[in-house]
Amino acid sequence: MEKFSEAHTSIQWVGGTAGCPVIAADGTRPGDPGRECTALRASIDRAVADGEITVSHVELPTGAGIPRLH
């Protein structure tokens, strides 16, 4: 697992979300905005706060440093 900023948390489910009772109970469908497991997000945020997961700050190129397609 890797976080690229304090705000960034992206989770990819393997085998669908049927195994998550939070998502299963909230009535959302795949692709719905805001669809997430709030319990998992809280767990990740807690792990970051406890230093169990570090935040990797990725610096993206800007200006002339951005690769151009020809």
DRENPA-3360 file (N, C-alpha, C; in nm, 2 decimals, always signed):
BEGIN
1 = MEKFSEAH = +0.08/-0.12/+0.00/+0.00/+0.00/+0.00/+0.09/+0.12/+0.00 ~ +0.04/+0.23/-0.07/+0.12/+0.35/-0.08/+0.03/+0.47/-0.09 ~ +0.06/+0.57/-0.01/-0.02/+0.70/-0.02/+0.08/+0.80/-0.08 ~ +0.03/+0.88/-0.17/+0.11/+0.98/-0.23/+0.09/+1.12/-0.18 ~ -0.01/+1.14/-0.09/-0.03/+1.27/-0.02/-0.13/+1.24/+0.09 ~ -0.15/+1.33/+0.18/-0.24/+1.31/+0.29/-0.38/+1.29/+0.24 ~ -0.42/+1.36/+0.12/-0.55/+1.35/+0.07/-0.57/+1.23/-0.02 ~ -0.47/+1.17/-0.07/-0.48/+1.06/-0.17/-0.49/+0.93/-0.09;
9 = TSIQWVGG = -0.60/+0.86/-0.12/-0.62/+0.72/-0.08/-0.70/+0.65/-0.19 ~ -0.63/+0.56/-0.26/-0.70/+0.49/-0.37/-0.69/+0.34/-0.33 ~ -0.80/+0.27/-0.34/-0.81/+0.13/-0.31/-0.86/+0.06/-0.42 ~ -0.79/-0.05/-0.46/-0.84/-0.14/-0.57/-0.88/-0.27/-0.51 ~ -1.01/-0.30/-0.53/-1.07/-0.42/-0.47/-1.03/-0.54/-0.56 ~ -1.00/-0.65/-0.51/-0.97/-0.77/-0.58/-1.09/-0.86/-0.56 ~ -1.16/-0.91/-0.67/-1.27/-1.00/-0.66/-1.40/-0.93/-0.62 ~ -1.42/-0.80/-0.65/-1.54/-0.73/-0.62/-1.55/-0.68/-0.48;
17 = TAGCPVIA = -1.66/-0.61/-0.46/-1.68/-0.55/-0.32/-1.78/-0.62/-0.24 ~ -1.82/-0.74/-0.29/-1.93/-0.81/-0.21/-1.88/-0.85/-0.07 ~ -1.75/-0.86/-0.05/-1.70/-0.90/+0.08/-1.69/-0.78/+0.18 ~ -1.73/-0.66/+0.14/-1.72/-0.55/+0.23/-1.87/-0.52/+0.28 ~ -1.89/-0.54/+0.41/-2.03/-0.52/+0.46/-2.07/-0.37/+0.46 ~ -1.97/-0.28/+0.47/-2.01/-0.14/+0.47/-2.06/-0.10/+0.33 ~ -1.99/-0.13/+0.22/-2.03/-0.10/+0.09/-2.16/-0.18/+0.05 ~ -2.17/-0.30/+0.09/-2.29/-0.38/+0.06/-2.41/-0.32/+0.12;
25 = ADGTRPGD = -2.40/-0.26/+0.24/-2.51/-0.21/+0.31/-2.55/-0.06/+0.27 ~ -2.46/+0.01/+0.20/-2.49/+0.15/+0.17/-2.57/+0.17/+0.05 ~ -2.60/+0.07/-0.03/-2.69/+0.08/-0.14/-2.63/+0.14/-0.27 ~ -2.50/+0.17/-0.27/-2.44/+0.23/-0.39/-2.40/+0.12/-0.48 ~ -2.38/+0.17/-0.61/-2.34/+0.07/-0.71/-2.20/+0.11/-0.76 ~ -2.13/+0.02/-0.83/-2.00/+0.06/-0.89/-2.01/+0.18/-0.97 ~ -1.91/+0.27/-0.96/-1.91/+0.40/-1.03/-1.98/+0.51/-0.97 ~ -2.06/+0.48/-0.86/-2.13/+0.59/-0.79/-2.03/+0.68/-0.72;
33 = PGRECTAL = -2.05/+0.81/-0.73/-1.95/+0.91/-0.66/-1.96/+0.88/-0.51 ~ -1.84/+0.89/-0.45/-1.84/+0.87/-0.31/-1.85/+0.73/-0.26 ~ -1.85/+0.63/-0.34/-1.87/+0.49/-0.30/-1.74/+0.45/-0.24 ~ -1.74/+0.42/-0.11/-1.62/+0.37/-0.04/-1.66/+0.30/+0.08 ~ -1.56/+0.23/+0.14/-1.58/+0.16/+0.27/-1.52/+0.26/+0.37 ~ -1.61/+0.33/+0.44/-1.57/+0.42/+0.54/-1.48/+0.36/+0.65 ~ -1.51/+0.24/+0.68/-1.43/+0.17/+0.79/-1.29/+0.15/+0.74 ~ -1.27/+0.11/+0.61/-1.14/+0.09/+0.56/-1.06/+0.22/+0.55;
41 = RASIDRAV = -1.13/+0.32/+0.51/-1.06/+0.45/+0.50/-1.02/+0.50/+0.64 ~ -1.10/+0.48/+0.74/-1.07/+0.52/+0.88/-0.95/+0.44/+0.93 ~ -0.94/+0.31/+0.89/-0.83/+0.22/+0.93/-0.70/+0.27/+0.86 ~ -0.71/+0.31/+0.73/-0.59/+0.36/+0.67/-0.54/+0.49/+0.73 ~ -0.64/+0.58/+0.75/-0.60/+0.71/+0.81/-0.54/+0.69/+0.95 ~ -0.59/+0.59/+1.03/-0.53/+0.56/+1.16/-0.39/+0.50/+1.14 ~ -0.37/+0.42/+1.04/-0.24/+0.36/+1.02/-0.14/+0.46/+0.98 ~ -0.18/+0.56/+0.90/-0.09/+0.68/+0.87/-0.06/+0.76/+0.99;
49 = ADGEITVS = -0.16/+0.79/+1.07/-0.13/+0.86/+1.20/-0.04/+0.79/+1.29 ~ -0.05/+0.66/+1.29/+0.04/+0.58/+1.38/+0.17/+0.55/+1.32 ~ +0.20/+0.59/+1.20/+0.33/+0.57/+1.13/+0.34/+0.43/+1.07 ~ +0.24/+0.35/+1.06/+0.24/+0.22/+1.01/+0.25/+0.23/+0.85 ~ +0.19/+0.33/+0.80/+0.19/+0.36/+0.65/+0.25/+0.49/+0.63 ~ +0.35/+0.51/+0.55/+0.41/+0.64/+0.53/+0.35/+0.70/+0.40 ~ +0.36/+0.83/+0.40/+0.31/+0.91/+0.29/+0.43/+0.94/+0.20 ~ +0.43/+0.89/+0.07/+0.53/+0.91/-0.03/+0.49/+1.04/-0.11;
57 = HVELPTGA = +0.57/+1.14/-0.10/+0.54/+1.26/-0.17/+0.61/+1.26/-0.31 ~ +0.53/+1.24/-0.41/+0.57/+1.23/-0.54/+0.57/+1.37/-0.60 ~ +0.68/+1.41/-0.66/+0.68/+1.54/-0.73/+0.67/+1.52/-0.88 ~ +0.57/+1.57/-0.93/+0.55/+1.56/-1.08/+0.62/+1.67/-1.15 ~ +0.66/+1.64/-1.27/+0.73/+1.75/-1.35/+0.63/+1.86/-1.38 ~ +0.69/+1.98/-1.39/+0.61/+2.10/-1.43/+0.68/+2.17/-1.55 ~ +0.61/+2.25/-1.61/+0.66/+2.34/-1.72/+0.74/+2.26/-1.82 ~ +0.86/+2.30/-1.85/+0.95/+2.23/-1.95/+0.98/+2.09/-1.91;
65 = GIPRLH = +0.97/+2.05/-1.79/+1.00/+1.91/-1.75/+0.89/+1.81/-1.78 ~ +0.77/+1.86/-1.83/+0.67/+1.77/-1.87/+0.70/+1.71/-2.00 ~ +0.70/+1.57/-2.01/+0.73/+1.51/-2.14/+0.62/+1.55/-2.24 ~ +0.66/+1.57/-2.37/+0.57/+1.61/-2.47/+0.56/+1.49/-2.57 ~ +0.44/+1.47/-2.62/+0.41/+1.37/-2.73/+0.43/+1.44/-2.86 ~ +0.50/+1.37/-2.95/+0.52/+1.42/-3.08/+0.43/+1.36/-3.18;
% end
